[in-house]
Amino acid sequence: MQHFRIESIAFPLIYVTFLEALLGWQWCLLRAALLAGVDGSEPQNRSERSVVDAIDSFLIS
């Protein structure tokens, strides 16, 4: 009979949660930088905005 160990599930779950939180914060900062532009202005063309929208839709789904 195999013994069930909570550590075998808890560690990967904590790791994945930490990784998602880390990537979430990094994406928030990257998204703000993309939307603000280098000079602090709004995106000048559709491609800049579409990149942000595409990544948003990928992360939400």
Sequence and secondary structure as in RCSB ss.txt:
>XXXX:A:sequence
MQHFRIESIAFPLIYVTFLEALLGWQWCLLRAALLAGVDGSEPQNRSERSVVDAIDSFLIS
>XXXX:A:secstr
     THHHHHHHHHHHHHHHHHHHHHHHHHHHHHH TTS    SHHHHHHHHHHHHHHH 
